[in-house]
């Protein structure tokens, strides 16, 4: 039997305590483009979770400084456990003392496509192969970030692969923008992390 890709996710969480999705049975239609999501996570250390739908799960990275629109910025992205697809629209407060305790906001979300193409403009490798090889190039179609982004694995510390997330130099590149600090509300609810926490009766 194939290993459950969400085993690590479930092992880290108590389903009867955290409001996060259990990950049981969430699927999407195969004819829809894959999605990406960026979630602002006000945990013990503020960071942004960058996730790409690949092979039925959300491949995930913790990006301490969040994504940049400046191609000169190389943002550290630490690979984390796969998340279920229904995590993409999760907003709420993970209780203090639980894994990842803190407030989660959907900072940006949208479809994306594989931009790693050969000389004839055809997809060179599947997204799963690119992830396994440690080099992804994707076109994001979000509300806050869009255009090409490259994810490149450059080292492994312990059992965690560390990558660099870099904006490609295309028409969407803009060194003057800093959406992480200037566009600080949820694309789903319009709320800040503080407001999400207040609604949940917690604190960010």
Secondary structure, DSSP 8 states (H G I E B T S, - for coil): ----TTHHHHHT--TTT--S---SS----TTS--EEEEEEEESSSEEEEEEEEETTEEEEEEETT---S-TT--EEEEEEEEE-GGGGG--EEE-TTSTT-EEEEEEEEEEEEE--B-TTSSB-S-HHHHHHHTEEEEEEE-SS-EEEEEEEEEEEETTEEEEEEEE-SSTT--TT--HHHH--S-TTT---HHHHHHHHTS--
